Amino acid sequence: MKKSQLEMYKESQPELLKKYNGKIIAVTNGKAIGAYPTILGAYRELEERGYEEGEYIIIKCTPGDSEYSAFFANWQPFIARSANV
């Protein structure tokens, strides 16, 4: 089964951190193809270079998984309803 760009990024993350820690990078097949000041700038340049969406990911290179994971909590209180109300 073919690996996703994210899976390949995660595998190569330790090596990428050595050079790009804290920078926004574009990655394809686990290799950085550029570092950029903004996400939009990266997207525009890759589009100009002929890359198709899905061939790369744009991510801020940081340790851990905080840049590609999210935690959502539902803090809405539970309200019990009575049939007699």
N, C-alpha and C positions, 0 to 999 in steps of 0.2 A: 504494500500500500504506500502511495506517495505521501511524503511528509509535507506538512504545511510550512509556510514561511515562518510562522511563529515557532513551530517545533524546532526548525533548523536554527532560528535565532537563539532559543533557549539552550540548545546544545553547544553553540559557539559563544555564548554569553561570557564565560570567563576570559576567553582570549580577546573579545571585543572590549571588555572593560579595561584591559591594560592600556589601550590606546584611546578609547572614546568615552571614558567614564564622565557622565554628566552632560554629554553632547547629544543632540538630535541627529540620528543617523538613518540612512536608508540601507536596508539589508536585503540581499537576494541570495538564496541558496546558502545561508549561513555566513556570507561574506559582506562586509560593509562596502557600499559603492559610493559613499559620500557622507560628509558631515555638513550640517546646515544650521543657520541661525534660527530658523523657524520651520515649523511643520509645513506651512503653506509654501515657503520657498523650496523645500525639498520636493513637494508634490509637483510644483510647476516645472522645476528643472528635470525631474524624471519624465514628466510628460513630454517636454521638449526633446529629451534624449531618446524617446520612442518606447519607453517602458510601458507596458500595459498594467492596469490594475490587477492585482493578484499575483504579479510576478515579484513583488517586493513588499516589505513592510517599512513604515516610518515609525520610529520609536525613540524615546529618550533612553539612552544606554545608562542604566543604573543597576546596582546590585539588587538581588532579590526579584520578587515578582510584582512589585507595586505598580509598574508601568503597564502591565498586561493582565492584571486581575482587578476585580472590584468586589466589594462587599456591600450588599444592600440589606438594610434592616427595616422592617415594617414596624413603626412605633405607634401605629394607630391602636388605641385601646380597644380591648374586646368588650363589647356591650351585650350583655345577656338580655334577651327579650322574652317577655312572658306572654303566653297566649291570652292572658286575662287583661292585658293593657289595651 
